[in-house]
Amino acid sequence: MPSRKNKKDLLEKRRSDVALLYKAGYSQRRIANELKIALGTVNKDITLFRKLWRENQVEVEDVFYLDVQRLDDALSAIASMVLKGNLKAIDRWIRIMERRAKMFGYDAPTKTHTDVDIKAANQIKYVEIVPPDLLSNDD
């Protein structure tokens, strides 16, 4: 009879295999066939994964502000070296500021919106461009 530790190890191995195949895009039926386990077991494991993922999911906004705080802390840490003219610190300061600018969208290209009347555009007749020397009446 397998020990509790062995059963737990087997369970973790199976769930790891199910997760790996699921992330690789295998269907639940194919996972069951590959691992020679019941379809219900695969379904149960995937349901568990999804539940754990939802519980551990961090809000994007929280991550954004955490990253901004880290960048601000980094700037504070090197500020004295920047003021003393340390070139490596200045370079790092510039890179941190570039990263902040990207995060906040300061460097985003200016959006332009152009309205085109498709009906009117389709009614435009194409005009052949004639070189100026052919237009002269020197005959």
C-alpha positions in Angstrom: 0.0 0.0 0.0 1.5 3.4 -1.0 2.4 5.8 1.8 0.7 9.2 2.2 3.8 11.0 1.0 3.9 8.8 -2.1 0.2 9.4 -2.8 0.7 13.1 -2.4 3.7 13.0 -4.8 1.7 11.0 -7.4 -1.2 13.5 -7.1 1.2 16.5 -7.6 2.9 14.8 -10.5 -0.5 14.0 -12.2 -1.7 17.6 -11.7 1.5 19.0 -13.0 1.2 16.8 -16.1 -2.5 17.8 -16.6 -1.5 21.5 -16.3 1.3 21.1 -18.7 -0.8 19.4 -21.4 -3.7 21.8 -20.8 -1.4 24.8 -21.3 -0.1 23.2 -24.4 -3.6 23.3 -25.8 -4.6 19.6 -25.4 -8.4 18.9 -25.0 -9.5 17.4 -21.8 -10.3 14.2 -23.6 -6.9 14.0 -25.1 -5.2 14.7 -21.7 -7.3 11.9 -20.2 -6.2 9.5 -23.0 -2.5 10.6 -22.8 -2.3 10.2 -19.0 -4.6 7.2 -18.9 -6.9 8.8 -16.3 -10.6 9.5 -16.2 -12.0 12.5 -18.0 -13.7 13.6 -14.8 -10.4 13.6 -13.0 -9.0 15.9 -15.7 -12.0 18.1 -15.5 -11.7 18.3 -11.7 -8.0 19.2 -11.9 -8.5 21.9 -14.5 -11.4 23.4 -12.5 -9.1 23.5 -9.5 -6.4 25.2 -11.5 -8.8 27.9 -12.7 -10.1 28.5 -9.2 -6.5 28.9 -7.8 -5.6 31.2 -10.7 -8.6 33.4 -10.1 -7.8 33.6 -6.4 -4.2 34.5 -7.0 -4.8 36.9 -9.8 -3.5 40.3 -9.1 -5.2 43.4 -10.5 -3.3 45.0 -13.3 -3.7 48.4 -11.7 -2.1 47.2 -8.5 0.9 45.8 -10.5 1.2 49.1 -12.4 1.4 51.2 -9.2 3.7 48.7 -7.6 6.1 49.1 -10.6 5.8 52.9 -10.4 6.7 52.8 -6.7 9.7 50.6 -7.5 11.0 53.0 -10.1 10.5 55.9 -7.7 12.4 54.0 -5.0 15.2 53.4 -7.5 15.3 57.1 -8.4 15.5 58.0 -4.7 18.3 55.6 -4.1 20.6 57.0 -6.9 19.6 60.7 -6.6 22.7 61.6 -4.5 25.0 60.0 -7.0 23.3 61.8 -9.9 23.8 65.1 -8.1 27.5 64.3 -7.7 27.8 63.8 -11.4 28.3 60.0 -11.4 27.9 59.1 -15.1 26.7 55.6 -14.4 24.1 56.8 -12.0 23.0 59.5 -14.5 22.7 56.9 -17.3 20.6 54.7 -14.9 18.4 57.7 -14.0 17.7 58.4 -17.7 16.8 54.8 -18.3 14.4 54.8 -15.3 12.8 58.0 -16.5 12.4 56.6 -20.0 10.7 53.5 -18.5 8.3 55.7 -16.5 7.5 57.7 -19.6 6.6 54.5 -21.4 4.4 53.3 -18.6 2.5 56.6 -18.4 2.3 56.9 -22.2 4.2 60.1 -22.4 6.2 58.9 -25.5 3.1 57.6 -27.3 2.7 58.9 -30.8 0.1 61.6 -31.3 -3.2 60.1 -32.4 -4.7 61.6 -35.5 -8.2 60.9 -36.7 -9.0 61.3 -40.4 -12.5 61.1 -41.7 -12.7 59.9 -45.2 -16.0 59.9 -47.1 -15.7 56.6 -48.9 -18.5 57.4 -51.3 -16.9 60.7 -52.4 -13.4 59.0 -52.6 -14.8 56.4 -55.0 -16.2 59.2 -57.2 -12.8 60.8 -57.8 -11.7 60.3 -61.3 -8.1 59.5 -61.9 -6.3 62.1 -64.0 -3.3 61.2 -66.0 -0.3 63.4 -65.4 1.2 64.7 -68.6 4.8 65.9 -68.6 5.0 69.8 -69.3 7.1 69.4 -72.5 4.2 67.5 -74.1 1.8 70.3 -73.3 3.7 73.0 -75.2 2.3 74.1 -78.6 5.6 74.7 -80.4 4.4 72.9 -83.6 
